[in-house]
Amino acid sequence: MTKRVRIVSRIFLVLYLIVVFALCFMNLSSMPDIGPTLFGIEIDKIAHFLMFLPLPALFYFSFDGKLAAVVGASVLAGLSLAGTTEWIQSFLTYRSMDLADFIADTIGLLCGEVLVGIAAIAFKKR
């Protein structure tokens, strides 16, 4: 991976983290309701899943190293990010801590890890 790819990926990682924090801590009560569920899954949980899905790819492209080390670091970082944001939300009057949100974050993170692992292995064989 080139140095330029790593630099651009790190910029995207920082921007991603800013957006995640903004979404997790902003007051969303004035947002229009887009419906409670999609295919029987709460929209909020789908948003949490999608929010954490790209984190492993951003880590993979941002840091050069062995796949296992990058995967391990992104899992720890993602779980820390998800847990910290939920914990901080418990102190906000306009937000609430929700274990189901943390679970959705974790599932998105792990699905992203699987996709990155598959892609990394597939592209190394070429």
N, C-alpha and C positions, 0 to 999 in steps of 0.2 A: 504494500500500500504506500502511495507516495505521501510525502510530507504535506503537499497541498491538500490532498483529500482529508488528512487528519486535521489540518487547521480549519478547513471549511466545516468538517463534521463537528469539531469542538464549538465553533460558532453556533451551529444549529443546536447542539446540546445545551448551550447556555440559554439560547432563545426558547427552546423547549421547556427548560426548567422555569424560566420566567413566566411562560404561559400557564404551566401547570399550577404554579403558586397563585397566579392571578385568578385562575378559574376556581381553585380550591378555597380562596379567601374572600372573593368578591360577594357582594350581596346580590343574589340572583332572584329575589322575591319579586322584582319588577319585570322580570322576563315573561314573555307570553308562554302560556302552557301549550306544549306541542303534543300533548297526549300522554297518558300515564304509562302505556306499555307499547312494545313492539314485539310481535310474536310471543306475547305473554311475559316478556321480560321488561322490567321497569326501565324507562329511558335513561334514568339517572345511572343505573348499573351499566348500561351499554356505554354511556359516556365515560364512566370510570374505566371500563375495559379498554376502550379505544385510546384513552389518555395515556395508559401505561404500555400499550402494545409497541410503540416505536422506540422505547427507551433502550432495549438491548441492541438494536441496530445502531443507534447513535453511539453507544458505548463501543461497539465492535469497530466502527469506522473511526472513532476518536482516539482509541488507544491501541497501539501496536503491541502485540504479545500473543501468547498462546490462547487458543479459543477457550480452553477451560478456565484460565485465569480471568479473561474478560467476562465470560459468562458468570463466574463467581462474583466478580466485582459488581456487575450490573444487577445481579439478584440482590446482593446486600444493599446497594444504593437504592434500588427500586423499593425494596421492603422498608427501608429506613424512610424514604420519601413518603410512601403511602402511610406508614404508621405515624410519622410526624405530622403530616397534614391533617389526618383524622384527629389526632390528639389536640392540635392547636384549635381545630374547629370546635372542640368541646368547650373552649373558653369564649367563643364568639356568640353573642346574643342572637345573631341572625343565621347561624349555621349550627349543625349538630354533628356529633361524632356518630358514625354508623359502621358497625362491624361488617355489614353487607357491602358497604363501599370498599372497605379494605380488602375483602375477599374478591370483589370484582377487579380491583387494582392488581391484586396478586395473580389472578387468572390471566389478565391481559399481559402482565409481565412475563409469566411462564410461557404463554403462547408465543410471545415475541422471541423468547429464548429458543424455543423449539424451531421457529422459522429461521432465525439467524444460524442456528446450528446446522440445520438442513442445507441452507444456502451456502454456508462456509464449506461444508464437506463436499457438496455438489460442485462448487466452483474450483476447489482444490484438485479435484480429479481431472479437470480439463487441462 
